[in-house]
């Protein structure tokens, strides 16, 4: 999860790691719409020194990659509840890592198209951070983090933002296709829906589509899934290989109830069809929002 630094220059700083100091990096912006937004970001080589302003418009803006570590910064530039966020769409060969720092935890309502297409198609990424959303209570529009990591085929694990405080998801495609096409992903976290009472359509459509190497689903409290069938599009080839890791005995038993063919049966339709495949990790990691089994986290 993103770290918090209240003294940093801008609301959000994205630290990009490249395999070589060469070429260009593509960037686009979104704010409350699927159309590209025109706004200003700032970038620099390394992690200190002066920032250079960059006007971003349309889908053809780039900056030169002059160091293997570069930073892109911006303010949220909000309009109502909608935040301006960047996308590094399609950096297929040179971009290998992204981490995030924020000036503050996000809270209240986050609007539409938040972090939309953030790392879509970045097929060489081996590490990918998620924003700190631990204070948000509602999503006020469509496509919250939709396509966030789609096509990141070099990732082996992927976390999710903290959503335990969420009570309402307005709009469609909440985290739809979040990890779709992550063909080397072995470990994937499921968002905590324990406080959610309403969702839009296509809630988690294609969440894990084509994740053909997946062996571990990291399971929080059952939340919304306890009474709703949700198809995450886990590939059928994961049957017999995929395990669910719960945080405690209660969560484990609640998820086991969803591993049968009797509705609600979210795990069953996502190819965990034996209660014995929902287990507790041998060594929980201490200090997380909820503990994780001992797998490398993005």
N, C-alpha and C positions, 0 to 999 in steps of 0.2 A: 504494500500500500504506500501511497505517496507520503513523504515526510512533511512536517509543518515547520516553517521558518518565518516567524512574524516580522523579521527585520529585512527580508529580501526585497529587492527592488520592485517586483511586479507580483500580481496575484498568483500567477502560475509560471513555473520554469520547467521546461522539458529538456533534460540532458540526453543528448543523442550520442551514441557510440558507433563509430564507423570502422570498418575493417581497413580502410585506407583513406588518407587525406587527399582525396581526388574527386573530381566530378562535381555534380550539383545535387542538392536535395530539394525535392518538390514539396510544396506546402499549399494547402487550401484552408479556408475558414468556413465555419458554419455557425449560424445563430438563429435558432428557432425555425429553420426551414431546410429542406433538402437542396435548395439552391445555394450556390457558392456566395459567401458574404464578402464584402469589401471592408477591410480593416487594416490595422497596423500591428505588427509584431516587432520584436527586437531580437537580434542574434549576435553571438560572439563566438570566437574560437576559445576553447578551454572553459574554465569555470570562474574566471575573474577578469576584471578589466572593463573597458568601455563597451557599451552596447551600440550596435548599428541598427537604425530603424529600417524597416522593410514594409512597403505598402503591398498588401496581398489582395489580389482581385482575380476573379475567375478561377480557372483550373490550370494555369500555366506558369504560376510564379515559382521561382527557384532561388536558392542562394548557393554560393560556392562553398564546397566542403574543403576547408583549409587546415583542418586538424582532425585527428581521430576522435576527439571529444569536442562537441559543440553544444551550445545551449540556445534554445528559442524561448523567449519570454513574452508575456502579454498580460494585460488586465482583462477581467471578465467582460468588460464593456456591455453590461447587461441592458436588455430591453424588457422591462417587466420581469418575468421569471426566466427569460431566455438568456443563456450565457454564450459568449463568443468562445469557441474552442477550435483548435487546429486539427488538421488531418495530414498525415504523412503518407498518404495513399501510394501504394505501389513501389516503394523503395526496395526493389527486389534483390539487389545484390550487395550493396555496401552498408546498409543500416543493420546493425547487429544487436543493439540494445537501446531501450528507452526507460528512463526513470523520471519521476515527477516530484517536484516540491511545490507546496502551496503556502501562501501567506497565512491562510486560515482554513479551518475545516469548513466544508460546504454545509449549509443548514437551510431549514425551511423547505420551500418548494423549488425544484429545478424544472425548468421548462422543456420544450421540445428539442429534439436533435442534439442532446448533450453528448459530447465526445463521439459524435457520429463519424463513422469511417476512420476512426483515429489511426489504426495501424493496418487497415485493410490491405492485403496483398503484400505485406512486408515479409517476404518469404525467407529472408535470412536472419530474422530476429531470433535470438536465443534467450533473451530476457525482456519482459514487458511489464511495466508497473501499471497500477490502477489508481485513480484519484481517490482522495479521502472524502467520502460522502457520508461520514458517520453521523452528521447532524441533519441530514435531509429527512423530511417527514412525508413528502408527497412528490410524485412526478406529475407535472402539469401538462404533459403533451406527449406526442408520439416519438418513437424511435430513440428512447433513452439508451445510449451506448450500443445501438444497433450496428452490426458489422464491425464491432470494436477490434477484434483480432481475426476476422475472417481471412483465410488464406495464409496465416502465419505458420507455414508448414515446417519450420525448424524449431518451434517451441516444443518443449517436452512437458511443461506444466504451466498452468494458468490459474491465477486467483480471480476473485471477483470483488467488486467494491462492497463496503459495509452497507447493508440495507436493512438492518434489524429495526431501525426506527420508522421505516416506511409503513404507512397505513393505507395509502391510496395511490394507484397507478392509473392516471387518465391518459387516454390515447392508446394507439396500437403499437405492436412490435417492441414492447419492453424487452430489451436485451435479446431481441431476435437475431439469429445467426451470429451470436457473440463469438463462438469458437468454430464456426463452420469452416471446414477445409483445413483444419489443423491436424494434418495426417500423421505427425509424429508425436502428438500430444498423448502422454500416458496418464497424466493426472489433471483433473478439472474440478474446480470448486463449483458448487451450486449456490445461488444467492439465498440469503436468509429471508424468507417470506413470512416469518412468524407473526408479524404485526399487520400484514396486508389484508384488507377486507374487500377491496374492489380492484379489478384489473380491466384493461382494455382487451381487444381481440388480438390474436396472434401473440399472446403474452410472451412465450419463449420459443416461438416457432424456429425450427432448425438450429437450436442452441448448440448442439454437438454434431451436426450433420458432417459426415465424412471424417469423423475422428476415428480412423480405422486402427489406431494403436492404443486406444484408451483402455487402461486397466483399473483406474481408480477414480471414483466419484467421491468428492469430499462433501459430506452431508451435514448441514445444520439441523435445527429443529424442522419437523415436517411442514409446519406452517400451512400455506395455501394448498399444498399438494395433498394434505390429509383428506380433503373433501373434493378435490378436482383432479381429473385425469389430464395430465400434461405430457405431450409427446415432444421430447427434446431432440428427436431424430438421431439418436445414437444408432450407429450401423448395426445391422443384424449379426454381422460377423463377430461382434463383441460378446455374444451369448456364450456363457461358460468361462469367459476370461475377465469380464468386468466385475469388480467388487465395489461395494459401497462402504465408506468408512464414516461411522457416526461418532459423535463426541461423548456420548454417555449411554447408559443402558436404556433409559427412557426413549431417547431419540432412536437408538438402534431398533428397539422393539416396534416403535411406531412406523419406521421405514420398512421393517420386515413385513408388516401388514400390507404394504403396498407392492410387495413382490409376488403376489398371487394374481390369478386371472380374474378375481372378483373386484369389480369397481368399488371405490377408486383404486387404481392400480398403476400409478405413475412409474414405479420401478419396473414392473412387469412389461409395460409397453416400451420401455427403454432397455430391455434385454438383461435385467437382473431378475431372474425368475425363480430364484431359490432364496429362502430366508437365510440359509447358511452363508450366502454371499454378501450379507449385510453384517459387518463386524465392527469391533472396536480396534483402534490402532494399539499396538503393543506399547508404544512410547509416545504419548501425546506431547506436543510442543507447548511449553508453558509461555504465557504472556501474549497470546493472540486474542482477538475479539472472540473467536471460538477456536479451540485447539485443532490442530491438523495432524495427520499421521506423518511419519518421518520421510516425506518426499521433498525434493527440491522445489521451492516455490519461485514463481516468476517475480 
